[in-house]
Amino acid sequence: MKIRIERDAMAEAVAWAARSLPNRPSVPILGGLLIEAAGDGVTLSSFDYETSARVFVAATVFDEGKALVSGKLLAEIARNLPNEPVNIDTDETKAELTCGPARFTLQMLPVGDYPELPAMPSSTGTVPPELFAKAVGQVVVAAGRDELLAIYTGVRVEIEGDTLSLLATDRYRMALRELTWAPAEKNVQGAAIVPGRVLNEAARSMASGEEITISLAGSGIGDGLIGFAGEGAAGRRQLTTRLLDGEFPKFRHLLDVVANVSVRVKTDDLLAAVRRVALVAERNTPLRMLITDEQIALDAATGDQAQASEVLEAVVTNHAGGELGLEAAGFNPHYLADALGALDAPYVHFSFTGPGQPCLVQGVDDADGDPRMDYKHVIMLMRLPA
């Protein structure tokens, strides 16, 4: 194999494909990056038996062929090369890479031992990249991080005709985002649980084209494999991953909160205040939101060492009548900041049912408007000391 490729395009493509490589591969061959030169370009691939990544980059191909080299090492080299065209020439045992005055020789890994990458399933539908990236970003903040509870690290993707729903929970917060997409078949239906990390990577890294193609394997949706295809910063990209097995928590009913008390406040002002007050919040203690008729006050403390508080104007509505019935609510400050950061709306609307109960967070476009229904974020309130 003999090729010439632009330095920036190579560095971007290698870095992206290498991100899917396992840090501690179960077998050394899975630490390799597969380089395939044919026609007018090069395809770089990685695979760990769960997730595969492919990226095609335009290049001058003098001799077609395949090569397998250490992916992490190649990514480090590509990132530090001078800004000149890169030449790669391989034989059966080594790969020589030259870029201006820089020259590297890499040991080849046995291409014949590399596992066959899964085929991309047929298209199930397409979605605009910017819309998809925003929707995924709003939902993955509520996904779990504990790999021992794998099902909670996933995002449930539900398809009902031209409506695509994304749901995530870590048991202490939940998020739902609904968006319109273009299905390949009019009445397509189904659901699949996708690893949140892979879904987020696909949404963030395929934002340069006109659409992202979502592909689910099999005649019945969710047969075990999902694929994403779209344009990245350098070349066309494809990701496939195995779906997560298990029963996803049923929490949609928790999103239908009937408020006893609602609070509306400017999103940016509240987010800034939460971040300031949370600086003194002791680990595993709540940030308190004190609610009165026309304002809210945030406060937190680390024992007697530090305290912080901040007051904000708010529109408070008592839907139950009589006494307000909720004088304070306890939030995990990180969960509250995540929810506010995901809203992308000028105002935030809180729907409270009572102390220690689920609180629904929604965005509002103007001070007197109705809450948006396409994105719902529920936070389980923390119980406050008596």
N, C-alpha and C positions, 0 to 999 in steps of 0.2 A: 504494500500500500504506500502511495506517495501522494501527498496533498499539500496545498497552500491555502491558508485561511487568515482572515483579518484578525488581528490580536484581540480587539475589544469584543468582537462577536464570539470568538472562541472562549475568552475568559468568562463572559456572561453565561454561555451555554454550559460550559463545564461546571461552573459554580452551581447552576440550577440543578443539573442532573446529579451532581455529587451530594446535594442536600438530602436525597432520598437514600443514600448509602447507610447501612447500619454502622454504628460506632464500634460495636464489637460483633463482627460477622460470625455466624455459627460455623461457617467454613470460609477459608481465606478467599476463595474464588468470588464470593459475594461482595468483597471489597473492591472488585474491579469495575472499571468503566469501559463499556464496549463501544468501540469506534468503528463505524461502518461507512466506507467511502464508495459511492456509486453515483453515476450520472453527474449532476451539477452541484452536489453537496455532500455533507457528512451528517450522519445520524449518531448522536451520543445517547447511550442508554445505561440505566442502572436497574437492578432488581434484587429484592431480598425475599422472594417467595410470597410476600404480602402486597407490597407496593412496587409498581414499575414506573419509570419515568423515561420519556424519550423527547429529544429535541432535535429538529432538523435545522442545519445552518448551511447557507450557501458557501461553497468553496470551489477552488480549482482542483479537480481530481486528475492527476497524471496517471496513476495506477490504482484501479479499484481493489478493495480488499477489506479485511477485518483485522482489528487489533484489540487486545485487552490489557489494560495497564491499571496500576493502582489509582483509584479515583480521587482519594483525598490528596495524594501527592501531586497528581496532575492539576488539581484545582489550585493548590498552593503555588505551583510553578506558573500556571496561567495568570494568576492574579498579580504576579510580580515581574512579568516579562516587560521589556521595553516596548514602546509604541511603534512596532514594525510588523510586517507580515510574518506569520508563523509557518514554517515548513516542518512537516512530519513525514519521516521515511522509516518504514519498518521492514524487518526480515523475520525469520522464524523465531528468533530468540530475543531481539531487542527493538526498541523504538528510539530513533534519534530525532530530537526536537531542536530546531535552530530558530532563533529570532534575533536578527541583527548580530551583535557580538556574543550573545548568550547561546550556549549549547548544552543540552541535557541528553543523557542516555538512560533510558528506563528499561528495566527487565520486563519482558513480555510474560503475561499469564496465559495458561493454555486455553485458547478460545473454544476448543472442542468440549471442555468441561463446563462451560458456562451454560446455565439453564435457559431453556427457550422462554422468551418473554410472552406473556399472555396477549392474545389478539384483542384489538379494540372492538368492543361490542358495537352493534348497529345503533344508529342515533335514535334516542327516545325523544329529544327535543332540543331547542336552543333558547338561550337567554342573553340579553345584553350584558356585556362584561361589567360595566359600572354598577348597574342595578344588582347583579349577582354578588359582586364584591361587597357592596354596602349591606345587603341582606345577610350574607354569611357572617360578616363582622359583627352585626347586631346580635346574632344568635350564639356564636361560639364563646362569647364571654361567659355564658351561663353553663357551658359544658364542663364536666369534671376533669381533673388532672391526675387522679389516682388510677394508675394502670391496673391495680388489683381489682378495681371495679370498672372493668373495661366498657360495659354497656353505657355507663354515664359519661365516658369520654367521647361518645358518638353523637352525631346529629341525625335525627330522624328526618328523612326526606319523604314527603307525601305528595303524590301526584293525583290530581283530580281534574282531568280535562286540561284547560288552560290555566289552572291554578297550581302553583308550586308552593308548598308549605315546608318551612324549616323549623324544627323544634329541638330544644336542648335543655337539659337540667343536670344539676349536680346534687339534687335533693334539697338544697337550701334556697335555690332560685331557679326560675324557669323563664324561657324566652320562646316566643312564637313570632315568626315573620312570614307573611303571605305575600306573594308577588305573582304577576301575570307573566307567562312565558309562552313559547310557541311549540306545542307538542307535535311530534311527527305524525301521530294519529289523533283524530279528534276526540275520541272518548277514552283515551288511555287512563288507566288507574293503577295505583299500587303504592308501595312504601318500602323503604330500605333504610338501614342504619349505617351511616358512613362515618369512619373515623374522623373526628373533628379536625385533627391536625392536617390530614390530607385534603379535606374539603377546603380548609382555610388557605392552604398552599395553592390549590388550583384556582381559587377565586382571586387571590392576590397577584399571581404570577402570569395570568392569561388576560391581561387588561388592555392589550395593544390592538386587538382586532375588533371586528364588528359584532362578533357573537362568540359565546362559549357553547360547545356542543356537549350535552350530557347523555351518556349512553349506559343503559342497564342491560345486563346479559339475560338471555333466555326469553321465552314467550311470556312467562309470568315474571313481572317486575321483581327484582331483588333475588335473582337466582344465585347470587354469591359474588358478583363482580360489578363494579361501576367504573366508568371511564369519563375523563374530561379532556377536551381538545380545544385549543385556542391559540391565539398569537401572543407571544411574549416579547420582551424587550429585544431578544435576538432569536429569531426563528420560530417555527411552529412547534408547539409543545403538546404532549400527551401524558396524562397520568391515569393509571389504573390502580385500583386497590380492592382487596377483598372486603366484603361487607361484614359487619359485626353480627355475631349470633346472639340470640337471647331476646327476652321480652322487654321492650322499652317501657319505662314507667308511664302509666296513664295519668296525665296531669292536666289535660285540657279543661276539665271541670274547675280546676283551681284558677283558671284565667277569667272565669265568669264571676268576677267579684261584684257584689252589690254593696255600694259604699254607704256607710253610716256617716262618715265624714270625708270630704274631699278637700284637697289643698292644691292650689295652682300657683306657680312661682316661675320666674324667669330661669331658664335652664342654665345659662352660662354663669349667672350670679350664684346660683345654688351650688353648681359644680365647683366653682372657685372657693366658696365658703367651706364646703365639705373637705376639700383638699387641705385647707389651712387648719381647720379644727382637728382633722384626723392626725395631724402631726404629733399631737400629744395623747392620742388614744392609746391606752394600754392594750397589749395583745389580748384578744378574746373578750374584750369588753365592748359594749355598744357605744355608738355615737347616738346621743339622744336628740330627737327633734321635739321640742316643746311647742305645742300648738295653741294659739289664742285666736280671738275673733278676726284679727286683721294682720297677723304676722306669725312667723315661726322663728324659733331660736334654736341654734345648734350648740351643743356643748359636749365636751369630752375631757378626760383627765387621766393622768398617770399617778394614782394615789395622791399624796400631798406634794409631789415634786413639780407637777405642771398641770395647769388647767387652761382651757380655751373655750370661748363662746363667741357667737356671732348672730346678729338679728337681721332678718330679711322681711320685707313686705310680702304679703301673700294674700290671695283670695281664699278664704276658708268658708266652706258651706257645710252646715249641719243638716243632713238629709233626714235624720230621725226625729228632729224637733226636740224641744226641751233643752236639758243640759247638753253640753258639747259631747260628753261621753268618752272623749279621748283627749287627754291632756298632754300625753307624751308617747312617742314611738321610738323603739330601739332598733337601730340599723347596724349591720356589719358595715363599717365605713368603706371598705374596699368594694363590696357588692353594690353599695349605693353609688359610688363613683363610677363603676363599670356601667351601671344602668343609665346614668345621666350622660356619660360619654357616648353611649350607643344610640341615643334618641334622635339626634339630628333634627331638632325642632326648637323653635324659640322659647316655648313654654313647656313645663312638665306638669302633668296632672297626676296626683296621688289619690288613689281610692282606698280608704281605710275601713276595715270592718270592726277592729277592736285590738286591744293590746295582745301581742304575741301571735296575731293572726296574719294570713297572707295579705300583702299590700300590692296592689296593681299599679304599675308605673306606665304611663303613656305620654306620647308627645302631643302637643297642641300647636297649631299654626299661628293662632292669634289669641289675645287675652280672653275673648268672649266666644271662641269657637268650640266645636265639639272635639273630644279626644280622637286621635287617629286610631283606626281599628286594624290597620295592616301590621302593626308591631305592638306586642304586649310583653311586658316584662314583670314578673311577679317575684317579690323578695319576701322570704319568711322573716317576720320581725323577731328580734331577740327580746326575751323577757327582761324587764328592768327590775332592779332591786326594789323591794318594798319601800 
